[in-house]
Amino acid sequence: DRGQRFALTDEFILIGSASDSQIVLSDPQVTEHQASLANRNGRFAISTPIDDAIEVDGNALKADQWVWLPSTATIKLSARTTLAFQS
């Protein structure tokens, strides 16, 4: 998946390994629906259904905790997969 870019145009975006995710990743350590992004008028928030399944700028998220993303952020999904977020 290295080098891929994803346009974030939908209001709600699933990130994971499932084929129904808008951002589908091949890393076997990434769950089917590891994270969700919500787009609110060009501002993005992120959440995960699993405690400590993702980190945003080095901070682990608790399950179902929505966090507003800054204009640039590093989102770690596993030991092998990190996304560079830029709005």
N, C-alpha and C positions, 0 to 999 in steps of 0.2 A: 504493500500500500504506500510505500515511501514515495513522496513527491506528489501525491494526488492533491487536488484542490477541490473543494466542495462549495458550491454556491448556496448560501443560506437565505433562500427566498420564501420558504414556507413559514407559516405562523408557528408550527410545531414540528420539530425535527427529532427523530429517534436515531441514536447512534448505537451500533452494535453489530453482531455477526448475523442476525436474522435477515432474510431476504426482504422482509417488509420494512426494514429500517431505511431511512432516507440516506444515511451514511453507513454503508455496509463495509465492515472491516474483516480481513481474513485471519487476524491474529487469534489462535485458539484460546488464548487467555481472556479474550473479550467475550462477555456474555451476549446473549441474543439481543437484549435491550439494556445496555449498560448505562446509558445516559439519555437525557432528553434536553433539548434546547427549546426555549420559547422566545419567539421574536415579537417584541412589543414596540411597534413603530421604530424599528431599527436598533432597538436596545435589546440585548440578549441576556437571558437568565438560564442557568443550567441546574439540573437535578439528577439524582440517581436513585433507583429503588433499593440499592444495597449499601449498607454501611461501609464506608471507607473504600468503595469500589473505584472512585476517581479522586484525583487531586487537582486543584486549581491553584496554580502558582505555589505549589508545595503544601497547600492546606487540604487535608482530607475532608470530604463532605460526608455528612451523616445521611442516612436514607430519608428521602422525601424532603430534604432541605433545599429550597430554591435559593440560588445565589446569583446576584447580578454580576455579569462579566464586565471587566474594564475593556477599553477599546482593543487592547492586546493582552493575551493571556496564554499560559502554557497549561494544557489539560492532559494529565497523565491518566491513561486508561489501563495500562498494565506495565510490566517491566519492559516490554518490547514496543509499546505503542504510546506515542505522545503526539498530541495535536497542537499546532500553533494556531490559536484563534486570533483573528483580526477582523474588526468590523469596519 
